[in-house]
Amino acid sequence: MIQKVIKKANLRDFAEVRENLSYWLSKSPEERVEAVEYLRRTMHGSSARLQRTARVIQRSQNRE
């Protein structure tokens, strides 16, 4: 049997995480939203809205 390995770490112990957090907390909410919008445009194109994705799932005929 394979045993699960779990490692827990306190994020406050990582200097980079603290620096990132302090950087983003120093920005206004508008600047944060603008940064997220930039990342969204970079990944999904310049469309004004996110595209919706629909999946059709076929159920098996054997329902019990």
Phi and psi restraints in degrees (value plus and minus 20) as a CYANA .aco file:
   2 ILE   PHI    -106.1   -66.1
   2 ILE   PSI     109.0   149.0
   3 GLN   PHI    -112.0   -72.0
   3 GLN   PSI     123.9   163.9
   4 LYS   PHI     -95.9   -55.9
   4 LYS   PSI     121.1   161.1
   5 VAL   PHI    -133.9   -93.9
   5 VAL   PSI     100.2   140.2
   6 ILE   PHI    -141.7  -101.7
   6 ILE   PSI     108.6   148.6
   7 LYS   PHI    -140.3  -100.3
   7 LYS   PSI     104.4   144.4
   8 LYS   PHI    -127.1   -87.1
   8 LYS   PSI     120.3   160.3
   9 ALA   PHI    -161.6  -121.6
   9 ALA   PSI     123.0   163.0
  10 ASN   PHI    -102.4   -62.4
  10 ASN   PSI     101.6   141.6
  11 LEU   PHI     -83.4   -43.4
  11 LEU   PSI     -43.1    -3.1
  12 ARG   PHI     -89.4   -49.4
  12 ARG   PSI     -34.2     5.8
  13 ASP   PHI    -101.1   -61.1
  13 ASP   PSI     -32.4     7.6
  14 PHE   PHI    -117.4   -77.4
  14 PHE   PSI      99.3   139.3
  15 ALA   PHI     -83.1   -43.1
  15 ALA   PSI     -59.8   -19.8
  16 GLU   PHI     -83.5   -43.5
  16 GLU   PSI     -60.5   -20.5
  17 VAL   PHI     -83.8   -43.8
  17 VAL   PSI     -62.9   -22.9
  18 ARG   PHI     -83.2   -43.2
  18 ARG   PSI     -61.0   -21.0
  19 GLU   PHI     -84.8   -44.8
  19 GLU   PSI     -63.7   -23.7
  20 ASN   PHI     -81.7   -41.7
  20 ASN   PSI     -64.5   -24.5
  21 LEU   PHI     -82.4   -42.4
  21 LEU   PSI     -66.8   -26.8
  22 SER   PHI     -84.8   -44.8
  22 SER   PSI     -55.0   -15.0
  23 TYR   PHI     -82.0   -42.0
  23 TYR   PSI     -71.4   -31.4
  24 TRP   PHI     -90.4   -50.4
  24 TRP   PSI     -49.8    -9.8
  25 LEU   PHI     -91.5   -51.5
  25 LEU   PSI     -42.0    -2.0
  26 SER   PHI     -97.8   -57.8
  26 SER   PSI     -35.3     4.7
  27 LYS   PHI    -107.8   -67.8
  27 LYS   PSI     132.6   172.6
  28 SER   PHI     -93.9   -53.9
  28 SER   PSI     139.0   179.0
  29 PRO   PHI     -76.2   -36.2
  29 PRO   PSI     -56.0   -16.0
  30 GLU   PHI     -83.4   -43.4
  30 GLU   PSI     -61.4   -21.4
  31 GLU   PHI     -86.4   -46.4
  31 GLU   PSI     -56.1   -16.1
  32 ARG   PHI     -86.6   -46.6
  32 ARG   PSI     -64.2   -24.2
  33 VAL   PHI     -84.0   -44.0
  33 VAL   PSI     -59.8   -19.8
  34 GLU   PHI     -81.3   -41.3
  34 GLU   PSI     -59.6   -19.6
  35 ALA   PHI     -86.3   -46.3
  35 ALA   PSI     -61.3   -21.3
  36 VAL   PHI     -84.8   -44.8
  36 VAL   PSI     -61.4   -21.4
  37 GLU   PHI     -82.7   -42.7
  37 GLU   PSI     -59.1   -19.1
  38 TYR   PHI     -81.4   -41.4
  38 TYR   PSI     -65.8   -25.8
  39 LEU   PHI     -83.9   -43.9
  39 LEU   PSI     -59.2   -19.2
  40 ARG   PHI     -83.0   -43.0
  40 ARG   PSI     -65.5   -25.5
  41 ARG   PHI     -82.8   -42.8
  41 ARG   PSI     -57.9   -17.9
  42 THR   PHI     -84.1   -44.1
  42 THR   PSI     -60.5   -20.5
  43 MET   PHI    -103.7   -63.7
  43 MET   PSI     -57.4   -17.4
  44 HIS   PHI    -136.0   -96.0
  44 HIS   PSI     -13.6    26.4
  45 GLY   PHI      70.3   110.3
  45 GLY   PSI    -198.4  -158.4
  46 SER   PHI    -114.9   -74.9
  46 SER   PSI      -2.6    37.4
  47 SER   PHI     -84.4   -44.4
  47 SER   PSI     128.0   168.0
  48 ALA   PHI     -89.5   -49.5
  48 ALA   PSI     -47.9    -7.9
  49 ARG   PHI    -144.6  -104.6
  49 ARG   PSI     135.8   175.8
  50 LEU   PHI     -92.5   -52.5
  50 LEU   PSI     125.5   165.5
  51 GLN   PHI     -98.3   -58.3
  51 GLN   PSI     123.8   163.8
  52 ARG   PHI    -110.3   -70.3
  52 ARG   PSI     125.7   165.7
  53 THR   PHI    -141.0  -101.0
  53 THR   PSI     110.3   150.3
  54 ALA   PHI    -140.3  -100.3
  54 ALA   PSI     121.6   161.6
  55 ARG   PHI    -143.4  -103.4
  55 ARG   PSI     119.0   159.0
  56 VAL   PHI    -123.9   -83.9
  56 VAL   PSI     104.5   144.5
  57 ILE   PHI    -132.8   -92.8
  57 ILE   PSI     103.9   143.9
  58 GLN   PHI    -110.9   -70.9
  58 GLN   PSI     105.6   145.6
  59 ARG   PHI    -103.6   -63.6
  59 ARG   PSI     129.0   169.0
  60 SER   PHI     -92.8   -52.8
  60 SER   PSI     136.6   176.6
  61 GLN   PHI     -95.0   -55.0
  61 GLN   PSI     -38.3     1.7
  62 ASN   PHI    -110.2   -70.2
  62 ASN   PSI      63.9   103.9
  63 ARG   PHI    -115.5   -75.5
  63 ARG   PSI     108.1   148.1
